[in-house]
Amino acid sequence: MKAYDCLVIIKANLNDDEREKCLESFKGWITKTGGELLEFNYWGVQDMPETFKPARKAAYFHCQFNGNNKTLDTIKERTSVDESFLRYMVVKLESVKDISLSEKAKA
């Protein structure tokens, strides 16, 4: 299994039960395909960038997980079918350069 970082954007106008159902569904897609959820954070409702209009606001959540190709395929398939999900982005953690604080200070 490989480690992944994921940002998911869902509709802001969902009530608490609907939002919780989306979050639990997403978690289930990872675990039911043999993945392991490492971290899961709900960031709340925030303004959308101009490029994603007509939606003005959206709810964001971030997670890190270990998964396989089946996990990624399931996320892609299910988010495209469920209209509550606006966007998502998955990045393999090995492909992200880790910048330490000392390197940031030099820049």
N, C-alpha and C positions, 0 to 999 in steps of 0.2 A: 504494500500500500504506500501511497505517496501523500505528503502533507499539502493541504490547500488552504488558501485564505479566500474568503467569499464575502462580498457586499451585496445585499439584496434590498431592493426598493419595492415597497408595496403601496397600495392606495392609502391615502391619508384619511379618507372619509369612512373607513371601516369602523364599526363599533368595537368595543373591547373584546367581545366574544369572537367576532369574525377575525380580528387581528391575531388573537391567541390561537385560533384554529389554523391560520396561515403559518404561524411560527412553529406550531407543533407538527404540522404537515411537513414542513421543510426539514425539521429535525428527524422525523420519521423516514423521509426519503434517504437520508444519510445512513441511519442505523439499520434500516431494513435491507439495504444493499451491501451490508457487510462493513460499512464505514464506522468510524468512531468520532464522535463529536468531542472536540478538545476544549473549545471556548465558544460562548454564545452571548452576544450583547445586543440588547435593543437600544438603539440610539434615539428613538423618538421621532416626532414629526418635525421636518425641516423644509425650508424652501427648496424648490426644484431649480436646477440650472435653466437658463433661458432656452437651451436646445431641446428640452423635454416638454415644452408647453404642448397642450393646453393645461395639463395638470400644474397647479401652482405650488402645491405642497405634497409631500409624500413621507411615509414612515420608512425609516432605514433600520436595518439590523446587519450585524457583522458576525461572522463565525470563522473558526478555524477547525478543520477536520482532517482526518486520515481517510482516504477513500481509494476507490479503484475506478476503472473505466465505466463500470455499471453504475456507480454512484453519480458520475458526471453525466452520463446519458439520461439517467432518471431525473436529475435536476433540470436538465435542458428540456426534456419532454414535458414534465409536469408544469414547469413555470410558463411554458408556451400555451398550455391548455387552460390554466387557471387565470382568469382575468384580474384577480386581485394583485398578481405580481406584475409590476411595471418593467423592471429591469433587474438583472443580476450580473455579477462579474466574478469569475473564479480565476485565481492565479495560483500556479504551483509555487510553493514556498521556496524551492530550490532556485527558482528563477528571479527571486527578488533579492537585490543586493542589500545586505545589512549594513547600514551606516551608523557607526558608533557616534556618541556625542562629541568625542574629540575631533572626529573628521568634520562634523557639522560646524564646530567652532572655528576650524581652519578656513572654511569656505566663505 
